[in-house]
Amino acid sequence: MPQGDNSKDTDKQKRQAEHIEKSNQKKGISESEAEKKAWATINSMYGWDKRVNNGRGSSGGKTNAKKVVHNTF
């Protein structure tokens, strides 16, 4: 699916994006910027922005390092 293609989004997601877009427009944000922000919000809500790198790169704040405890006795 090409970037920006919203054809697989559910009706609920489309309604949510439209609501967010209208809210942003009321705040004085341009129509195109409001649409971008709305879909960025929807993607963030459903975790799609986290799946883009396919497990490569950032670990999302999680590390495999063990915690070192120093005794001060």
PDB file of N, H, CA, C and O in Angstrom:
ATOM      1  N   MET A   1       0.854  -1.178   0.000  1.00  0.00           N
ATOM      2  CA  MET A   1       0.000   0.000   0.000  1.00  0.00           C
ATOM      3  C   MET A   1       0.897   1.238   0.000  1.00  0.00           C
ATOM      4  O   MET A   1       1.778   1.354   0.852  1.00  0.00           O
ATOM      5  N   PRO A   2       0.692   2.152  -0.927  1.00  0.00           N
ATOM      6  CA  PRO A   2       1.514   3.351  -0.999  1.00  0.00           C
ATOM      7  C   PRO A   2       1.316   4.242   0.223  1.00  0.00           C
ATOM      8  O   PRO A   2       0.258   4.239   0.852  1.00  0.00           O
ATOM      9  N   GLN A   3       2.353   4.997   0.538  1.00  0.00           N
ATOM     10  H   GLN A   3       3.212   4.999   0.027  1.00  0.00           H
ATOM     11  CA  GLN A   3       2.254   5.914   1.664  1.00  0.00           C
ATOM     12  C   GLN A   3       1.151   6.923   1.401  1.00  0.00           C
ATOM     13  O   GLN A   3       1.060   7.480   0.307  1.00  0.00           O
ATOM     14  N   GLY A   4       0.309   7.160   2.410  1.00  0.00           N
ATOM     15  H   GLY A   4       0.383   6.708   3.299  1.00  0.00           H
ATOM     16  CA  GLY A   4      -0.784   8.108   2.259  1.00  0.00           C
ATOM     17  C   GLY A   4      -2.069   7.487   1.752  1.00  0.00           C
ATOM     18  O   GLY A   4      -3.078   8.182   1.637  1.00  0.00           O
ATOM     19  N   ASP A   5      -2.063   6.201   1.446  1.00  0.00           N
ATOM     20  H   ASP A   5      -1.243   5.636   1.539  1.00  0.00           H
ATOM     21  CA  ASP A   5      -3.252   5.516   0.956  1.00  0.00           C
ATOM     22  C   ASP A   5      -4.096   5.095   2.161  1.00  0.00           C
ATOM     23  O   ASP A   5      -3.660   4.271   2.965  1.00  0.00           O
ATOM     24  N   ASN A   6      -5.290   5.651   2.285  1.00  0.00           N
ATOM     25  H   ASN A   6      -5.643   6.320   1.632  1.00  0.00           H
ATOM     26  CA  ASN A   6      -6.151   5.367   3.430  1.00  0.00           C
ATOM     27  C   ASN A   6      -7.262   4.386   3.071  1.00  0.00           C
ATOM     28  O   ASN A   6      -8.268   4.324   3.778  1.00  0.00           O
ATOM     29  N   SER A   7      -7.109   3.623   2.000  1.00  0.00           N
ATOM     30  H   SER A   7      -6.292   3.674   1.426  1.00  0.00           H
ATOM     31  CA  SER A   7      -8.180   2.752   1.534  1.00  0.00           C
ATOM     32  C   SER A   7      -8.475   1.606   2.501  1.00  0.00           C
ATOM     33  O   SER A   7      -9.596   1.098   2.513  1.00  0.00           O
ATOM     34  N   LYS A   8      -7.510   1.189   3.304  1.00  0.00           N
ATOM     35  H   LYS A   8      -6.600   1.602   3.295  1.00  0.00           H
ATOM     36  CA  LYS A   8      -7.744   0.081   4.226  1.00  0.00           C
ATOM     37  C   LYS A   8      -8.175   0.529   5.618  1.00  0.00           C
ATOM     38  O   LYS A   8      -8.342  -0.301   6.512  1.00  0.00           O
ATOM     39  N   ASP A   9      -8.352   1.814   5.804  1.00  0.00           N
ATOM     40  H   ASP A   9      -8.216   2.488   5.078  1.00  0.00           H
ATOM     41  CA  ASP A   9      -8.808   2.319   7.087  1.00  0.00           C
ATOM     42  C   ASP A   9     -10.281   1.981   7.281  1.00  0.00           C
ATOM     43  O   ASP A   9     -11.055   1.959   6.324  1.00  0.00           O
ATOM     44  N   THR A  10     -10.657   1.721   8.521  1.00  0.00           N
ATOM     45  H   THR A  10     -10.028   1.739   9.299  1.00  0.00           H
ATOM     46  CA  THR A  10     -12.046   1.401   8.823  1.00  0.00           C
ATOM     47  C   THR A  10     -12.895   2.675   8.798  1.00  0.00           C
ATOM     48  O   THR A  10     -12.369   3.787   8.817  1.00  0.00           O
ATOM     49  N   ASP A  11     -14.201   2.492   8.754  1.00  0.00           N
ATOM     50  H   ASP A  11     -14.629   1.588   8.738  1.00  0.00           H
ATOM     51  CA  ASP A  11     -15.101   3.640   8.793  1.00  0.00           C
ATOM     52  C   ASP A  11     -14.914   4.432  10.083  1.00  0.00           C
ATOM     53  O   ASP A  11     -14.985   5.661  10.081  1.00  0.00           O
ATOM     54  N   LYS A  12     -14.678   3.724  11.175  1.00  0.00           N
ATOM     55  H   LYS A  12     -14.622   2.726  11.176  1.00  0.00           H
ATOM     56  CA  LYS A  12     -14.476   4.390  12.463  1.00  0.00           C
ATOM     57  C   LYS A  12     -13.243   5.289  12.409  1.00  0.00           C
ATOM     58  O   LYS A  12     -13.275   6.426  12.878  1.00  0.00           O
ATOM     59  N   GLN A  13     -12.158   4.771  11.833  1.00  0.00           N
ATOM     60  H   GLN A  13     -12.132   3.847  11.451  1.00  0.00           H
ATOM     61  CA  GLN A  13     -10.935   5.559  11.743  1.00  0.00           C
ATOM     62  C   GLN A  13     -11.133   6.776  10.846  1.00  0.00           C
ATOM     63  O   GLN A  13     -10.612   7.853  11.134  1.00  0.00           O
ATOM     64  N   LYS A  14     -11.876   6.609   9.770  1.00  0.00           N
ATOM     65  H   LYS A  14     -12.300   5.734   9.535  1.00  0.00           H
ATOM     66  CA  LYS A  14     -12.149   7.733   8.869  1.00  0.00           C
ATOM     67  C   LYS A  14     -12.992   8.800   9.575  1.00  0.00           C
ATOM     68  O   LYS A  14     -12.745   9.995   9.413  1.00  0.00           O
ATOM     69  N   ARG A  15     -13.991   8.365  10.360  1.00  0.00           N
ATOM     70  H   ARG A  15     -14.192   7.395  10.491  1.00  0.00           H
ATOM     71  CA  ARG A  15     -14.813   9.323  11.113  1.00  0.00           C
ATOM     72  C   ARG A  15     -13.967  10.057  12.142  1.00  0.00           C
ATOM     73  O   ARG A  15     -14.099  11.269  12.311  1.00  0.00           O
ATOM     74  N   GLN A  16     -13.091   9.316  12.835  1.00  0.00           N
ATOM     75  H   GLN A  16     -12.983   8.332  12.698  1.00  0.00           H
ATOM     76  CA  GLN A  16     -12.234   9.944  13.837  1.00  0.00           C
ATOM     77  C   GLN A  16     -11.313  10.980  13.192  1.00  0.00           C
ATOM     78  O   GLN A  16     -11.141  12.080  13.718  1.00  0.00           O
ATOM     79  N   ALA A  17     -10.728  10.624  12.057  1.00  0.00           N
ATOM     80  H   ALA A  17     -10.867   9.731  11.630  1.00  0.00           H
ATOM     81  CA  ALA A  17      -9.831  11.548  11.363  1.00  0.00           C
ATOM     82  C   ALA A  17     -10.576  12.801  10.919  1.00  0.00           C
ATOM     83  O   ALA A  17     -10.052  13.911  11.019  1.00  0.00           O
ATOM     84  N   GLU A  18     -11.801  12.620  10.426  1.00  0.00           N
ATOM     85  H   GLU A  18     -12.227  11.719  10.344  1.00  0.00           H
ATOM     86  CA  GLU A  18     -12.600  13.761   9.985  1.00  0.00           C
ATOM     87  C   GLU A  18     -12.919  14.683  11.166  1.00  0.00           C
ATOM     88  O   GLU A  18     -12.863  15.906  11.036  1.00  0.00           O
ATOM     89  N   HIS A  19     -13.251  14.097  12.305  1.00  0.00           N
ATOM     90  H   HIS A  19     -13.297  13.103  12.410  1.00  0.00           H
ATOM     91  CA  HIS A  19     -13.560  14.878  13.494  1.00  0.00           C
ATOM     92  C   HIS A  19     -12.328  15.661  13.955  1.00  0.00           C
ATOM     93  O   HIS A  19     -12.426  16.845  14.279  1.00  0.00           O
ATOM     94  N   ILE A  20     -11.179  15.003  13.981  1.00  0.00           N
ATOM     95  H   ILE A  20     -11.099  14.042  13.718  1.00  0.00           H
ATOM     96  CA  ILE A  20      -9.940  15.662  14.388  1.00  0.00           C
ATOM     97  C   ILE A  20      -9.583  16.776  13.409  1.00  0.00           C
ATOM     98  O   ILE A  20      -9.150  17.854  13.815  1.00  0.00           O
ATOM     99  N   GLU A  21      -9.766  16.507  12.116  1.00  0.00           N
ATOM    100  H   GLU A  21     -10.117  15.631  11.786  1.00  0.00           H
ATOM    101  CA  GLU A  21      -9.471  17.506  11.089  1.00  0.00           C
ATOM    102  C   GLU A  21     -10.338  18.752  11.265  1.00  0.00           C
ATOM    103  O   GLU A  21      -9.835  19.873  11.203  1.00  0.00           O
ATOM    104  N   LYS A  22     -11.629  18.558  11.482  1.00  0.00           N
ATOM    105  H   LYS A  22     -12.038  17.647  11.533  1.00  0.00           H
ATOM    106  CA  LYS A  22     -12.532  19.701  11.681  1.00  0.00           C
ATOM    107  C   LYS A  22     -12.151  20.490  12.932  1.00  0.00           C
ATOM    108  O   LYS A  22     -12.203  21.720  12.938  1.00  0.00           O
ATOM    109  N   SER A  23     -11.770  19.778  13.983  1.00  0.00           N
ATOM    110  H   SER A  23     -11.727  18.779  13.978  1.00  0.00           H
ATOM    111  CA  SER A  23     -11.348  20.431  15.219  1.00  0.00           C
ATOM    112  C   SER A  23     -10.105  21.280  14.988  1.00  0.00           C
ATOM    113  O   SER A  23     -10.008  22.398  15.495  1.00  0.00           O
ATOM    114  N   ASN A  24      -9.156  20.749  14.224  1.00  0.00           N
ATOM    115  H   ASN A  24      -9.235  19.841  13.813  1.00  0.00           H
ATOM    116  CA  ASN A  24      -7.940  21.506  13.917  1.00  0.00           C
ATOM    117  C   ASN A  24      -8.240  22.725  13.061  1.00  0.00           C
ATOM    118  O   ASN A  24      -7.627  23.777  13.245  1.00  0.00           O
ATOM    119  N   GLN A  25      -9.172  22.598  12.130  1.00  0.00           N
ATOM    120  H   GLN A  25      -9.670  21.743  11.980  1.00  0.00           H
ATOM    121  CA  GLN A  25      -9.538  23.730  11.272  1.00  0.00           C
ATOM    122  C   GLN A  25     -10.174  24.845  12.089  1.00  0.00           C
ATOM    123  O   GLN A  25      -9.964  26.024  11.804  1.00  0.00           O
ATOM    124  N   LYS A  26     -10.958  24.474  13.113  1.00  0.00           N
ATOM    125  H   LYS A  26     -11.129  23.517  13.344  1.00  0.00           H
ATOM    126  CA  LYS A  26     -11.564  25.479  13.986  1.00  0.00           C
ATOM    127  C   LYS A  26     -10.497  26.254  14.748  1.00  0.00           C
ATOM    128  O   LYS A  26     -10.710  27.401  15.142  1.00  0.00           O
ATOM    129  N   LYS A  27      -9.339  25.611  14.954  1.00  0.00           N
ATOM    130  H   LYS A  27      -9.166  24.680  14.634  1.00  0.00           H
ATOM    131  CA  LYS A  27      -8.232  26.259  15.657  1.00  0.00           C
ATOM    132  C   LYS A  27      -7.410  27.149  14.728  1.00  0.00           C
ATOM    133  O   LYS A  27      -6.441  27.771  15.160  1.00  0.00           O
ATOM    134  N   GLY A  28      -7.798  27.210  13.447  1.00  0.00           N
ATOM    135  H   GLY A  28      -8.585  26.704  13.096  1.00  0.00           H
ATOM    136  CA  GLY A  28      -7.118  28.081  12.506  1.00  0.00           C
ATOM    137  C   GLY A  28      -6.026  27.406  11.691  1.00  0.00           C
ATOM    138  O   GLY A  28      -5.267  28.084  10.998  1.00  0.00           O
ATOM    139  N   ILE A  29      -5.934  26.096  11.762  1.00  0.00           N
ATOM    140  H   ILE A  29      -6.551  25.546  12.325  1.00  0.00           H
ATOM    141  CA  ILE A  29      -4.936  25.365  10.986  1.00  0.00           C
ATOM    142  C   ILE A  29      -5.481  25.153   9.576  1.00  0.00           C
ATOM    143  O   ILE A  29      -6.669  24.880   9.405  1.00  0.00           O
ATOM    144  N   SER A  30      -4.617  25.277   8.564  1.00  0.00           N
ATOM    145  H   SER A  30      -3.651  25.498   8.703  1.00  0.00           H
ATOM    146  CA  SER A  30      -5.056  25.124   7.175  1.00  0.00           C
ATOM    147  C   SER A  30      -5.630  23.723   6.946  1.00  0.00           C
ATOM    148  O   SER A  30      -5.338  22.785   7.686  1.00  0.00           O
ATOM    149  N   GLU A  31      -6.450  23.610   5.906  1.00  0.00           N
ATOM    150  H   GLU A  31      -6.688  24.373   5.304  1.00  0.00           H
ATOM    151  CA  GLU A  31      -7.134  22.346   5.617  1.00  0.00           C
ATOM    152  C   GLU A  31      -6.147  21.204   5.382  1.00  0.00           C
ATOM    153  O   GLU A  31      -6.319  20.111   5.922  1.00  0.00           O
ATOM    154  N   SER A  32      -5.114  21.456   4.577  1.00  0.00           N
ATOM    155  H   SER A  32      -4.975  22.343   4.138  1.00  0.00           H
ATOM    156  CA  SER A  32      -4.158  20.382   4.272  1.00  0.00           C
ATOM    157  C   SER A  32      -3.359  19.976   5.512  1.00  0.00           C
ATOM    158  O   SER A  32      -3.124  18.789   5.740  1.00  0.00           O
ATOM    159  N   GLU A  33      -2.946  20.954   6.306  1.00  0.00           N
ATOM    160  H   GLU A  33      -3.137  21.918   6.121  1.00  0.00           H
ATOM    161  CA  GLU A  33      -2.186  20.651   7.526  1.00  0.00           C
ATOM    162  C   GLU A  33      -3.074  19.947   8.549  1.00  0.00           C
ATOM    163  O   GLU A  33      -2.616  19.048   9.255  1.00  0.00           O
ATOM    164  N   ALA A  34      -4.342  20.351   8.631  1.00  0.00           N
ATOM    165  H   ALA A  34      -4.714  21.081   8.057  1.00  0.00           H
ATOM    166  CA  ALA A  34      -5.277  19.714   9.555  1.00  0.00           C
ATOM    167  C   ALA A  34      -5.480  18.241   9.189  1.00  0.00           C
ATOM    168  O   ALA A  34      -5.557  17.383  10.068  1.00  0.00           O
ATOM    169  N   GLU A  35      -5.566  17.956   7.891  1.00  0.00           N
ATOM    170  H   GLU A  35      -5.504  18.654   7.177  1.00  0.00           H
ATOM    171  CA  GLU A  35      -5.728  16.571   7.446  1.00  0.00           C
ATOM    172  C   GLU A  35      -4.483  15.748   7.792  1.00  0.00           C
ATOM    173  O   GLU A  35      -4.601  14.621   8.273  1.00  0.00           O
ATOM    174  N   LYS A  36      -3.306  16.301   7.554  1.00  0.00           N
ATOM    175  H   LYS A  36      -3.211  17.217   7.163  1.00  0.00           H
ATOM    176  CA  LYS A  36      -2.061  15.600   7.889  1.00  0.00           C
ATOM    177  C   LYS A  36      -1.998  15.287   9.384  1.00  0.00           C
ATOM    178  O   LYS A  36      -1.656  14.173   9.781  1.00  0.00           O
ATOM    179  N   LYS A  37      -2.330  16.278  10.199  1.00  0.00           N
ATOM    180  H   LYS A  37      -2.607  17.183   9.876  1.00  0.00           H
ATOM    181  CA  LYS A  37      -2.281  16.084  11.651  1.00  0.00           C
ATOM    182  C   LYS A  37      -3.320  15.063  12.105  1.00  0.00           C
ATOM    183  O   LYS A  37      -3.063  14.270  13.012  1.00  0.00           O
ATOM    184  N   ALA A  38      -4.487  15.083  11.478  1.00  0.00           N
ATOM    185  H   ALA A  38      -4.696  15.726  10.742  1.00  0.00           H
ATOM    186  CA  ALA A  38      -5.540  14.137  11.848  1.00  0.00           C
ATOM    187  C   ALA A  38      -5.089  12.706  11.591  1.00  0.00           C
ATOM    188  O   ALA A  38      -5.235  11.841  12.454  1.00  0.00           O
ATOM    189  N   TRP A  39      -4.539  12.454  10.397  1.00  0.00           N
ATOM    190  H   TRP A  39      -4.421  13.157   9.696  1.00  0.00           H
ATOM    191  CA  TRP A  39      -4.112  11.086  10.084  1.00  0.00           C
ATOM    192  C   TRP A  39      -2.884  10.680  10.888  1.00  0.00           C
ATOM    193  O   TRP A  39      -2.719   9.502  11.204  1.00  0.00           O
ATOM    194  N   ALA A  40      -2.024  11.629  11.224  1.00  0.00           N
ATOM    195  H   ALA A  40      -2.158  12.586  10.968  1.00  0.00           H
ATOM    196  CA  ALA A  40      -0.887  11.310  12.088  1.00  0.00           C
ATOM    197  C   ALA A  40      -1.386  10.877  13.470  1.00  0.00           C
ATOM    198  O   ALA A  40      -0.831   9.966  14.085  1.00  0.00           O
ATOM    199  N   THR A  41      -2.434  11.540  13.942  1.00  0.00           N
ATOM    200  H   THR A  41      -2.885  12.279  13.443  1.00  0.00           H
ATOM    201  CA  THR A  41      -3.022  11.182  15.231  1.00  0.00           C
ATOM    202  C   THR A  41      -3.645   9.792  15.176  1.00  0.00           C
ATOM    203  O   THR A  41      -3.443   8.984  16.083  1.00  0.00           O
ATOM    204  N   ILE A  42      -4.399   9.510  14.119  1.00  0.00           N
ATOM    205  H   ILE A  42      -4.563  10.166  13.383  1.00  0.00           H
ATOM    206  CA  ILE A  42      -5.031   8.191  13.964  1.00  0.00           C
ATOM    207  C   ILE A  42      -3.960   7.107  13.890  1.00  0.00           C
ATOM    208  O   ILE A  42      -4.075   6.073  14.549  1.00  0.00           O
ATOM    209  N   ASN A  43      -2.918   7.342  13.088  1.00  0.00           N
ATOM    210  H   ASN A  43      -2.826   8.181  12.553  1.00  0.00           H
ATOM    211  CA  ASN A  43      -1.841   6.361  12.972  1.00  0.00           C
ATOM    212  C   ASN A  43      -1.161   6.119  14.306  1.00  0.00           C
ATOM    213  O   ASN A  43      -0.803   4.986  14.629  1.00  0.00           O
ATOM    214  N   SER A  44      -0.983   7.168  15.074  1.00  0.00           N
ATOM    215  H   SER A  44      -1.274   8.089  14.812  1.00  0.00           H
ATOM    216  CA  SER A  44      -0.376   7.038  16.391  1.00  0.00           C
ATOM    217  C   SER A  44      -1.280   6.261  17.342  1.00  0.00           C
ATOM    218  O   SER A  44      -0.804   5.429  18.116  1.00  0.00           O
ATOM    219  N   MET A  45      -2.587   6.532  17.284  1.00  0.00           N
ATOM    220  H   MET A  45      -2.974   7.207  16.656  1.00  0.00           H
ATOM    221  CA  MET A  45      -3.543   5.850  18.160  1.00  0.00           C
ATOM    222  C   MET A  45      -3.565   4.348  17.906  1.00  0.00           C
ATOM    223  O   MET A  45      -3.678   3.557  18.843  1.00  0.00           O
ATOM    224  N   TYR A  46      -3.459   3.960  16.654  1.00  0.00           N
ATOM    225  H   TYR A  46      -3.367   4.602  15.893  1.00  0.00           H
ATOM    226  CA  TYR A  46      -3.548   2.552  16.306  1.00  0.00           C
ATOM    227  C   TYR A  46      -2.189   1.880  16.189  1.00  0.00           C
ATOM    228  O   TYR A  46      -2.105   0.708  15.824  1.00  0.00           O
ATOM    229  N   GLY A  47      -1.110   2.623  16.498  1.00  0.00           N
ATOM    230  H   GLY A  47      -1.178   3.575  16.795  1.00  0.00           H
ATOM    231  CA  GLY A  47       0.220   2.052  16.540  1.00  0.00           C
ATOM    232  C   GLY A  47       0.865   1.814  15.198  1.00  0.00           C
ATOM    233  O   GLY A  47       1.902   1.154  15.125  1.00  0.00           O
ATOM    234  N   TRP A  48       0.280   2.333  14.126  1.00  0.00           N
ATOM    235  H   TRP A  48      -0.562   2.868  14.186  1.00  0.00           H
ATOM    236  CA  TRP A  48       0.848   2.092  12.805  1.00  0.00           C
ATOM    237  C   TRP A  48       2.181   2.775  12.637  1.00  0.00           C
ATOM    238  O   TRP A  48       3.034   2.295  11.891  1.00  0.00           O
ATOM    239  N   ASP A  49       2.381   3.911  13.329  1.00  0.00           N
ATOM    240  H   ASP A  49       1.688   4.302  13.935  1.00  0.00           H
ATOM    241  CA  ASP A  49       3.659   4.600  13.216  1.00  0.00           C
ATOM    242  C   ASP A  49       4.789   3.786  13.840  1.00  0.00           C
ATOM    243  O   ASP A  49       5.952   3.989  13.491  1.00  0.00           O
ATOM    244  N   LYS A  50       4.472   2.872  14.752  1.00  0.00           N
ATOM    245  H   LYS A  50       3.527   2.707  15.035  1.00  0.00           H
ATOM    246  CA  LYS A  50       5.478   2.043  15.399  1.00  0.00           C
ATOM    247  C   LYS A  50       5.862   0.847  14.539  1.00  0.00           C
ATOM    248  O   LYS A  50       6.948   0.290  14.702  1.00  0.00           O
ATOM    249  N   ARG A  51       4.981   0.446  13.624  1.00  0.00           N
ATOM    250  H   ARG A  51       4.099   0.898  13.491  1.00  0.00           H
ATOM    251  CA  ARG A  51       5.214  -0.749  12.815  1.00  0.00           C
ATOM    252  C   ARG A  51       6.007  -0.469  11.542  1.00  0.00           C
ATOM    253  O   ARG A  51       6.430  -1.405  10.865  1.00  0.00           O
ATOM    254  N   VAL A  52       6.208   0.763  11.217  1.00  0.00           N
ATOM    255  H   VAL A  52       5.864   1.523  11.767  1.00  0.00           H
ATOM    256  CA  VAL A  52       6.820   1.122   9.942  1.00  0.00           C
ATOM    257  C   VAL A  52       8.238   0.582   9.800  1.00  0.00           C
ATOM    258  O   VAL A  52       8.611   0.145   8.711  1.00  0.00           O
ATOM    259  N   ASN A  53       9.049   0.596  10.874  1.00  0.00           N
ATOM    260  H   ASN A  53       8.746   0.951  11.759  1.00  0.00           H
ATOM    261  CA  ASN A  53      10.444   0.198  10.736  1.00  0.00           C
ATOM    262  C   ASN A  53      10.646  -1.312  10.843  1.00  0.00           C
ATOM    263  O   ASN A  53      11.787  -1.773  10.836  1.00  0.00           O
ATOM    264  N   ASN A  54       9.586  -2.081  10.940  1.00  0.00           N
ATOM    265  H   ASN A  54       8.659  -1.706  10.946  1.00  0.00           H
ATOM    266  CA  ASN A  54       9.644  -3.545  10.916  1.00  0.00           C
ATOM    267  C   ASN A  54      10.627  -4.135  11.924  1.00  0.00           C
ATOM    268  O   ASN A  54      11.324  -5.102  11.618  1.00  0.00           O
ATOM    269  N   GLY A  55      10.685  -3.570  13.100  1.00  0.00           N
ATOM    270  H   GLY A  55      10.118  -2.784  13.349  1.00  0.00           H
ATOM    271  CA  GLY A  55      11.537  -4.127  14.137  1.00  0.00           C
ATOM    272  C   GLY A  55      12.983  -3.689  14.071  1.00  0.00           C
ATOM    273  O   GLY A  55      13.792  -4.122  14.891  1.00  0.00           O
ATOM    274  N   ARG A  56      13.324  -2.853  13.132  1.00  0.00           N
ATOM    275  H   ARG A  56      12.666  -2.501  12.466  1.00  0.00           H
ATOM    276  CA  ARG A  56      14.695  -2.356  13.035  1.00  0.00           C
ATOM    277  C   ARG A  56      14.763  -0.979  13.668  1.00  0.00           C
ATOM    278  O   ARG A  56      13.785  -0.233  13.691  1.00  0.00           O
ATOM    279  N   GLY A  57      15.932  -0.664  14.175  1.00  0.00           N
ATOM    280  H   GLY A  57      16.727  -1.271  14.156  1.00  0.00           H
ATOM    281  CA  GLY A  57      16.123   0.682  14.699  1.00  0.00           C
ATOM    282  C   GLY A  57      15.733   0.785  16.156  1.00  0.00           C
ATOM    283  O   GLY A  57      16.112  -0.058  16.969  1.00  0.00           O
ATOM    284  N   SER A  58      14.990   1.794  16.480  1.00  0.00           N
ATOM    285  H   SER A  58      14.682   2.479  15.819  1.00  0.00           H
ATOM    286  CA  SER A  58      14.638   2.097  17.865  1.00  0.00           C
ATOM    287  C   SER A  58      13.880   0.956  18.519  1.00  0.00           C
ATOM    288  O   SER A  58      13.035   0.310  17.900  1.00  0.00           O
ATOM    289  N   SER A  59      14.199   0.725  19.781  1.00  0.00           N
ATOM    290  H   SER A  59      14.886   1.250  20.284  1.00  0.00           H
ATOM    291  CA  SER A  59      13.533  -0.339  20.522  1.00  0.00           C
ATOM    292  C   SER A  59      12.340   0.187  21.306  1.00  0.00           C
ATOM    293  O   SER A  59      11.753  -0.540  22.107  1.00  0.00           O
ATOM    294  N   GLY A  60      11.982   1.433  21.083  1.00  0.00           N
ATOM    295  H   GLY A  60      12.459   2.024  20.433  1.00  0.00           H
ATOM    296  CA  GLY A  60      10.832   2.001  21.773  1.00  0.00           C
ATOM    297  C   GLY A  60      11.094   2.249  23.245  1.00  0.00           C
ATOM    298  O   GLY A  60      10.167   2.244  24.054  1.00  0.00           O
ATOM    299  N   GLY A  61      12.367   2.470  23.599  1.00  0.00           N
ATOM    300  H   GLY A  61      13.121   2.474  22.941  1.00  0.00           H
ATOM    301  CA  GLY A  61      12.712   2.744  24.983  1.00  0.00           C
ATOM    302  C   GLY A  61      13.061   1.504  25.769  1.00  0.00           C
ATOM    303  O   GLY A  61      13.556   1.616  26.890  1.00  0.00           O
ATOM    304  N   LYS A  62      12.825   0.343  25.232  1.00  0.00           N
ATOM    305  H   LYS A  62      12.423   0.252  24.321  1.00  0.00           H
ATOM    306  CA  LYS A  62      13.149  -0.897  25.927  1.00  0.00           C
ATOM    307  C   LYS A  62      14.571  -1.318  25.576  1.00  0.00           C
ATOM    308  O   LYS A  62      14.996  -1.207  24.426  1.00  0.00           O
ATOM    309  N   THR A  63      15.291  -1.795  26.565  1.00  0.00           N
ATOM    310  H   THR A  63      14.946  -1.885  27.499  1.00  0.00           H
ATOM    311  CA  THR A  63      16.644  -2.268  26.305  1.00  0.00           C
ATOM    312  C   THR A  63      16.804  -3.666  26.867  1.00  0.00           C
ATOM    313  O   THR A  63      16.045  -4.086  27.741  1.00  0.00           O
ATOM    314  N   ASN A  64      17.772  -4.369  26.372  1.00  0.00           N
ATOM    315  H   ASN A  64      18.388  -4.028  25.662  1.00  0.00           H
ATOM    316  CA  ASN A  64      18.068  -5.704  26.870  1.00  0.00           C
ATOM    317  C   ASN A  64      19.142  -5.675  27.940  1.00  0.00           C
ATOM    318  O   ASN A  64      19.534  -6.723  28.453  1.00  0.00           O
ATOM    319  N   ALA A  65      19.623  -4.487  28.285  1.00  0.00           N
ATOM    320  H   ALA A  65      19.304  -3.636  27.868  1.00  0.00           H
ATOM    321  CA  ALA A  65      20.680  -4.367  29.279  1.00  0.00           C
ATOM    322  C   ALA A  65      20.146  -4.750  30.655  1.00  0.00           C
ATOM    323  O   ALA A  65      19.016  -4.428  31.021  1.00  0.00           O
ATOM    324  N   LYS A  66      20.999  -5.449  31.406  1.00  0.00           N
ATOM    325  H   LYS A  66      21.917  -5.711  31.108  1.00  0.00           H
ATOM    326  CA  LYS A  66      20.613  -5.828  32.768  1.00  0.00           C
ATOM    327  C   LYS A  66      20.920  -4.682  33.710  1.00  0.00           C
ATOM    328  O   LYS A  66      21.905  -3.963  33.542  1.00  0.00           O
ATOM    329  N   LYS A  67      20.079  -4.528  34.684  1.00  0.00           N
ATOM    330  H   LYS A  67      19.279  -5.112  34.821  1.00  0.00           H
ATOM    331  CA  LYS A  67      20.280  -3.481  35.675  1.00  0.00           C
ATOM    332  C   LYS A  67      21.384  -3.908  36.635  1.00  0.00           C
ATOM    333  O   LYS A  67      21.364  -5.019  37.165  1.00  0.00           O
ATOM    334  N   VAL A  68      22.335  -3.026  36.848  1.00  0.00           N
ATOM    335  H   VAL A  68      22.351  -2.124  36.418  1.00  0.00           H
ATOM    336  CA  VAL A  68      23.441  -3.324  37.743  1.00  0.00           C
ATOM    337  C   VAL A  68      23.134  -2.721  39.093  1.00  0.00           C
ATOM    338  O   VAL A  68      22.841  -1.530  39.200  1.00  0.00           O
ATOM    339  N   VAL A  69      23.202  -3.540  40.118  1.00  0.00           N
ATOM    340  H   VAL A  69      23.441  -4.507  40.031  1.00  0.00           H
ATOM    341  CA  VAL A  69      22.961  -3.078  41.482  1.00  0.00           C
ATOM    342  C   VAL A  69      24.292  -3.038  42.218  1.00  0.00           C
ATOM    343  O   VAL A  69      24.990  -4.049  42.284  1.00  0.00           O
ATOM    344  N   HIS A  70      24.651  -1.892  42.768  1.00  0.00           N
ATOM    345  H   HIS A  70      24.083  -1.071  42.715  1.00  0.00           H
ATOM    346  CA  HIS A  70      25.904  -1.746  43.495  1.00  0.00           C
ATOM    347  C   HIS A  70      25.595  -1.755  44.987  1.00  0.00           C
ATOM    348  O   HIS A  70      24.786  -0.965  45.475  1.00  0.00           O
ATOM    349  N   ASN A  71      26.247  -2.654  45.693  1.00  0.00           N
ATOM    350  H   ASN A  71      26.904  -3.296  45.296  1.00  0.00           H
ATOM    351  CA  ASN A  71      26.073  -2.699  47.138  1.00  0.00           C
ATOM    352  C   ASN A  71      26.983  -1.655  47.764  1.00  0.00           C
ATOM    353  O   ASN A  71      28.148  -1.528  47.387  1.00  0.00           O
ATOM    354  N   THR A  72      26.450  -0.916  48.711  1.00  0.00           N
ATOM    355  H   THR A  72      25.503  -1.019  49.016  1.00  0.00           H
ATOM    356  CA  THR A  72      27.230   0.130  49.377  1.00  0.00           C
ATOM    357  C   THR A  72      27.525  -0.262  50.818  1.00  0.00           C
ATOM    358  O   THR A  72      27.537   0.601  51.696  1.00  0.00           O
ATOM    359  N   PHE A  73      27.761  -1.537  51.078  1.00  0.00           N
ATOM    360  H   PHE A  73      27.750  -2.238  50.364  1.00  0.00           H
ATOM    361  CA  PHE A  73      28.026  -2.010  52.440  1.00  0.00           C
ATOM    362  C   PHE A  73      29.427  -1.717  52.847  1.00  0.00           C
ATOM    363  O   PHE A  73      29.826  -2.044  53.964  1.00  0.00           O
TER     364      PHE A  73
END
